[in-house]
Amino acid sequence: MSSMKAYLAEKYMSGPKADAILSRTAPKKKKKRKGDTSTPAPGGGGAMIVDDDGGWGTAAHPLEPEEDDAAEAIVASDRAFKKRRVEAGSAGWTTVREPTPPPAPDEQPVVVATTEEEAQPFRGGLLTKKQLRTQLPSARDAQKDEEDAAAAAAAQETVYRDASGRKIDMKLERAEAARKKREREDREAQKMEWGKGLVQREDMEKRRQEEQRIRQQGFTRHVDDADLNREQKEQDRWNDPAAAFMTKKRSKGPRKPEYTGPPPPPNRFGIKPGYRWDGVDRGNGFEKKVFQKQNERKRVGTESHAWSVEDM
């Protein structure tokens, strides 16, 4: 556990707390052992005897400092909490990385040089021809922009191909599709025209002629306008006392066809034959007998009356 605290304090901590942990868990410093130097003999010269083999725990060169002591000294000096002196004229910051190099010449920002007239904002009032030309966009610039837009659109247009790989011209395809659509609409219009009856066509033609006549006539209408008087006379009013003998009977809406051939034989109810009758009487003769009996009764009554008043 102590080794883990020492590792964390050494690698990730700083300050007095880290120094206290390191000082508590650090191994004890080995004492430097100086080599035994023999004292010179009183009667001898200035020679010095050094024992090369000092035994266990002694180095070959005891005068050189040990590596462990140097490393421990470096760590202790680095972990010491000291107030550094700030030099005059410096902010006290330490440069962590080198400054960013300037960009390459080809990456330098491009500055568009503008003239003095172009830099000035648009202003009103009296302007010279040169000032107006520089401030307002020219038609050539607008045409160039349109050409660029058209070229960009053409470049982005999707290319369609058929099964064999040939390129399909979409303009021709659109034109062909529009032509087929017009032909289909014309066929449908003709089919609708053929589906109409003769009466519908006549009504449509009358309506078209009436609209043409109204379009050509004047805006104002006077009392002597014949068309206005005829329209007013043809109007039906529910409280008109002369409507029974002044106006003509008109049938509104379509009329049923009637038989217009030779006169048919009479019947008791006055029913006319259909307009498709071919003139052949296919009855059992009962209507003929009824009329013969009625005629005979009238004849007998007339003769009886004449006989009764003959002597008067």
C-alpha positions, 0 to 999 in steps of 0.5 A: 500500500505504501509503494502504491501511495509513493508511486501516485505521489511521485507520478501524479501529485505535487506540493507539500503532501506529495513531499511528505508521502515521498519522505515517509516512504523513501528508502534511507540514504546510505551513509558515505563511507570514506576510504580508510587512509593511513596516516603517514609514518612519523619517520617516512615521507609524504607517501599515502597508502590506500586500501583498494579492497575495502571489503563488503559494502565499499566501492572501488572508488569511494570518493565518487558519489553513488547514483542512487544518492544523485537520483534521490537528490534530484527527486527531492530538489524537484519535489520541494515546494519553494516560492520561485522568484519572478523576474521583472518584465515576465508574466511568470508563465512557462512555455509548454510547446513551441510557437506555431510556425507561419503558414506556407506561402500558398496558404496565405490569405488572399487580399482582394485589392479594391479601388477607392471608388469600389470601396465607397458605399452606394450614394445617391444624388448626381453621379458621373457616368464613371461612378454609376458604371462602377457602382451598378452591376453591368449587363455583362456581369449578369449574363456571365452569372446566368451562363455560370448558373446554366453551366453548373446546372448542366454539369449536375444534370443526371445522365440517363441511358437505355438498356444498351448503354446509349445516352438518352436525350431528356429534352427529346423524351420530354417533347415526345411525352408532351406530344403523346399527352396532347394527342391523348387529350385530343382523342378524349375531347373527340370522344366526348364530342361524339358522345353528345347528341344532336340537341346538345350540339345545337344548344351549344351552337346557339349559346355560342352565337348568343354570346357572340351577339352579346359581345358585339352589341353596345353597352347601353340599351334603349326602349326601341331595342327589338331584342330587349322587347322580344325578351321581355314579351317572352317572359312568363309572369304568374299574375299576367291576365293576358297570358292565356291569349297573348303569348304563344305556348312554348314547350320548355325542355326537350320534346318527345318525337310524335307520329307524323304519317298518315292518319291512324284509325280512331280509338275511344281514348284519343291515344296517338300511335308511336312515332315508329308506327308503320301504319299497319293496324294489328288490333282485334277490331274491337275499337272498330266495332265500338265506333260502328255501334255508336254510329248505329245508335246515333243513326237509329235515334235520328231516324226515330226523331224524324219519323215522330215529327213527320206528320207535324 
